[in-house]
Amino acid sequence: AFRSLVKRRAAATPVAYLVGHREFYSLDFQVTPDVLIPRPETEFLVIATLDKLREREDDSAPADVVDVGTGSGAVAISLAKHSPEANFTAIDISPKALEVAQTNAATHGVAERISFLEGDLLTGLDESPQFDFVVSNPPYISTSEMAELPVEVADYEPHLALEAGPDGTDVIQRFIPQASTRLRSGGYLFIEISPMI
C-alpha cells in the first residue's frame, strides 16, 4: 500500500488526495478528486466574512450567509464553526462535491445549521431567499493559465472548479448580477479572485 502511494505521488497525485484530507482554518476536511483542495489564501475569505459577522453581533436577527461553489464546504463550515448564531446555505453545481461537504459538516457538528443545495451559482434558489452575506471562491483561472498550472493541479483537481474562460471572468460576470438581487440592503459580497484580473 505504501509503495502504491509513493508511485501515485511520483506521478504528481496531490498529497491531500492520497491521504484524503487537508487542514483549513485549523479544521480538518475530507477531500476527494471531486473537490478543490482548500488553500491558505482562501482563509482570507473566511476572515473577511467573520470580521463583518462579528460587527453584527448586537443585531437582533441572525445573519443569513450563502457560500456559492462550496466544494468541500471548507468556507461555509469554517464560518459556521465561528458564527454559531448565523444561518448558512451552501450551493454547488456538483452533487459529488455536495456529498463531501455534507460529510465534513457532520464531522464538525454543523450539519444542522447548513442547508445544502445543488445549483449553478444562485440560479437554484427559490425566488424569496435574501442574504446578508454572499461569499464565494468561484472558478477564476483563464484558459491560457490552465495550460501553465502545475501538473498536480491541472491533471487532478476538478476543472469545473478552476477554469473560467479566456479572461478567467466568465463565472464572476454571471455571478455578480445574481448576487446583487440576493443581497439585503447593507449586505456584503465577498469573492476570491485572481490577482491577474
Secondary structure, 3 states (H helix, E strand, C coil): CHHHHHHHHHCCCCHHHHHCEEEECCEEEECCCCCCCCCHHHHHHHHHHHHHHHHCCCCCCCCEEEEECCCCCHHHHHHHHHCCCCEEEEEECCHHHHHHHHHHHHHCCCHHHEEEEECCCCCCCCCCCCEEEEEECCCCECHHHHCCCCHHHHCCCCHHHCECCCCCCHHHHHHHHHHHHHEEEEEEEEECCCCCC
